Amino acid sequence: MRRRLAVAITAFALAPSAIAQSPQPAQFASSTLWSIADESFGGWSGFEVDPDGVGFVTVSDRGLIVSGRLLRNANGWLIGTETGPILTLTHTDGDPLPRYWDDSEGLAVAPDGRVFVSFEAEHRINEYNDAAVDRAVHLPRAEGFKDLQNNSSLEALAIDADGALYTLPERSGELTRPFDVFRYRDGEWTIPFTIPRRGDFLPVGADIGPDGRFYLLERRLSSSQLGFASRVRRFDLGEDTLDGEITLLETQPRTHDNLEGIAVWQDALGDMRITMISDDNHRFFQKNEIVEYIVPGDLPPPEDNLSDETLDPDDENL
């Protein structure tokens, strides 16, 4: 995905920031910029936040992983971070991931602490008992992985309370084709459901919240408005169904940077918080930011919140 975005991202740097939002269920709460004095810093994509909204872990698209703490003020708003050292994910032999095998994108942490990482170049999911020191174990590959597009595959990864993994590609291959959702449970891959395409947004992150619902972060690159727009859709997760679709938030281009990672947790008031992280594509004019929205308890009916936009066959986001 990095090469495809390069030209438009360069133009994005030349345009001033714009923030404009319409009423929507999720409301902006706070954000903070994040940086470390380390030349390997950047490109953060997969993201997990602890149930208390403080601890976090993230992976970059160069096979790196780092954990830390989100600093908050008395009102719970983000004001900064404390971060540990940047570590390198390992291959099955214990060595650092080789080039082309290191494009880590999705991240999921199991209830027992195991870490799962999805990759969009060499389509696969690695399992680590301890991602800081452990050798990778490759999960079996789903039959459908071989048909995924290069550099546009397993961007999103989520895990439910029972340890089942869910992943989906960034691109479905056709304008009218929904996104297959792959589930890994009891040692087997299935495709229990699909997610419909709506407009020209593409999946980049996923999480299953403490409410048991499936949250999907999507991104749209706007060449005309010179920036990224983000959208989060939420679904009721059944055994073999996803329904109750609702769009929780949709930003205008350049409201935030290139949001790619999503984590959902519940605060002390019982509201859901959607915390997201941006990928700066290792470019000096972009930024790594952590952004948070709040979803109050009462939401409008799902059918009032859907959007079917006309797709442009020539759009580079397809």
N, C-alpha and C positions, 0 to 999 in steps of 0.2 A: 504493500500500500504506500510505502514511503516515496517511491519514484513517481507514482501516479499523482501524488499531491504536490510535488515540488513546485511547479510553476505557479499554481494558485496560491500556495502558501507564501511565496515570495511577494505576490501582490498584496496578500493579507497584511503583511508587515508595514506596508506603506499607507494603510488606511487607519483613521482614528477609530477608537473603540466606540461602540454604540450599544446602549442598553435600553431595550423597549420590551415590555411584556404585557400580554393581555391576561385577564382574569383566568385562573386555572387552579385546579385542586392543590397542586404543590406550590408553595410560596417560598421565595428566596429567603434564606436566613442569614448566611455569612459565607465568607471565603477568605483564604489566606494564600499568599505566594509561598513557594517552597524551593529552597536551593541548598546545596551542600558544596563546599569547596573541594570538589573531586572531579577530575576531568571526565570520569565515566558517568557522571550524573546526567539523567535525562531519559526521555523516551518511556516514561512510566505508563503502564497500561492496565494490567490486572490489579485488582484492589480489594482488600478485605478490611473491615473494621470490627473490633471487638464489640460484644453486646453492650458494653458501657459507653461506647462512643469515644473511647480514648486511644486504646492500642490499635495499631494498624500495621499491615504488611502489604507490599506492592512489588510487582515484577516489571522489568523494563523489556523493550523489544530487542535487547542485546544480551539476553540471558543473565540478567542481574536481579538480585532480590535484596530488599532492605526492609527493616521493621522500625517502628518508632511509636511516638505518642503524639496525639493531637492536643494542643494546648487550647484551653477555653477560658473565657472570662466567667464572672459570676452568673451571667445570663445564659451561659452555654454556647456562646458564639465563638467561632474559630478565631484565634489570634496568633497562632504560630505552630511550630512543630519541634519536637526533640527526636533526633534520628540516630540510629546505630550505624555501624559500618556497612558499606555496600559490599555484598558478597556475590560470588559467582555460582550460578547453578551448575550442577555437574551432569555428566553423561553416565551411561551405565557402567563405565570403567572407572568412575571416580574422578576423571579429568574434566576440566572445563568444557562446556559444550563447544563443539567445533563450529566454524562458520557455516551458515545456512541452516544449522540445526538449533541456533540460539535465538530465533525470533519468537520469544515467549510473549503471549498476549493475554490469555485468560488465567484467572487464579481462583481457587476454591480451597477453603480450609475445612476439613471434616470435623465433626464433633469430638473425635478422639485425637485431634491435632495433626493428622496426616495432611500433607500439602499436595495439591494437584495443580499442574500447570499445563495449559494448552498452547499449541504452537501453530502458526499459520503458514509456515514455509514447508517444512517436512511435517505433514499433517499427523499429529499424534497428541497424546496426553501422557505426561510424566507424573509418576507418584514418588513422593519423598516422605520418609518417616520424620526426617529433620532436614529441611531444605538447606540449612546452613552447612551441614557436614556430610549428609547422606548421599550415597550413589542413587542415581535415578533408576526407577523401574518403569519400563514402557508398558502401559496398558495395551491389551489387544486392540488392534485397529478395526473400526467398523468397516464393513464392506463398502459403504457409501463414501468413505474418506477418499478413495482413489479417484473419485469423480469431481472433487472439489477444485476450485480454481487456485492456481499458485498465488501465494502472497495475499490471499483473500479468504482464507478458510476459517480456522477455529479461533476467532477473536473472543467469543463469549463463553464463559464457563461458570456453572453454578452447582451447588450441592444442597440436597434437602436434608431434613433432620434424620432420615434413615440411612444416609450415606449414598444415595443414588446421585450420579452425575448427569448434568444436562449441558449440552454444548450445541452451538449452531454456527454456520459459516457467515462471513460478512456479506457474501453475494450468493444469490440463488441461481444465477445463470440466465434468467429470462425475466422480462418485465412483469409477466402475469403469473410467474411461479412463486409460490410461498416459500418461506424458509423452513427446511427440514430441521426438526429438533431431535438430536440424537440423545438417547438415554442409556447410561451404563449402570446396570443393576444385576447383582448376583452373577457377575462374570460374563454377562451377555449384553450386546448392543441391540437396541431396537429404535424405531422411529415412531413413537406413540402419537405424535401430533405435529402439526405445522403451524407457523405463524404467518398471517397474511401480510403482504407488502402493502404499505399505505404511503403514497407519495414516494419521494426519492430518498428517504432516509434508509440507512444501512446499519445493521446490528454491530456494535463494538463491545458491549459488556452486558453481563446478566448477574442477577443475584436472586436468591429466594429469601424473602424477609421472614422475620419471626412470626408473621401472620400466616405463613405457609403459601404466600402468593409469589408468582413469578414476575420479576421486574426486568424489563429489557431497556437498556440504554442504546440509543441510535444516534447516528451522526449524519449530517448533510453538509457537503462542501458547496458553498455558493460562490460560483465564479463571478456573478454579476455584482454581488454585495461584498465580495472579497473577504470571506471568513467562514467560520464553522457555525452551524446551528445544531442544537441538541434536542432530543426528544426522549422521554421516558414513558413507556407503556407498561401497564400492569394487567396481569391475568390471574384468574382463579385457576389453581393447579389441581387437576383431578388425576385419577389413575391413568386414563388414556385421553384426556381432553384438556384443552386450554380454553376457557370461556370467560365471560364477564370482563371483556377488554375495556380498558379506560385509558385515555391519555392523561397522565398526571402533570406533565409539563412539556412545553415546546418553546424553545428560545428563538429569538431572532439571531441571524448571523452576527458574530462578533460580540455577543453578550458575554460569552466565556471563550476560552481557548478550545483546544481540540480534546474535549472530554471523551475518555475511552474506558475508564474503570468506574464501577458502581458498587456501593455497599449499602445495604439497608438495615437499620437497627431501630429499636424503639426507645424513646427517651422516658424520663421519669414521669412525664405528664400523660404518657400513653400514646403520644403521636409518633408516627413513623418518620424517620429522618433518612433522606437519601443523600449520601455523601459520595462525591465523584472526584476523580483525579484526571488531570489533563496530560496529554503526551505532547511535548514540545518538539518532537521530531528531530531533536538534537540541533536545533537552529537557534541562533542567538537572538533573533527577533521574536521568537515565541516564548511562552512561559509555562512553567509547571505550577499549576494552581490546584488547590483543593477547595471544592465548592459544596455547599450544603443547602438542601431544601427541606422544608417541613410539610408533611401531609397530615392535615387535621383529621380527626376521627370521622366526620360526616362528609361523604362524597356524593356527587350527583350520580344518577343512574348511568350505567355504562353506555346505553344506547344514545345518550345525549352528548357523548364526548368523543365520538369517532370522527375520523376524517379520511375521505378518499380523494386524493389529489390526482390530477392528470399527470401521467408520467411522460417525460420527454425521451423518446428513443435514443436521442443523441447525447443524453446527459452522461457525463463522465463518472457519475456515482453509481451507475448500474452495474 
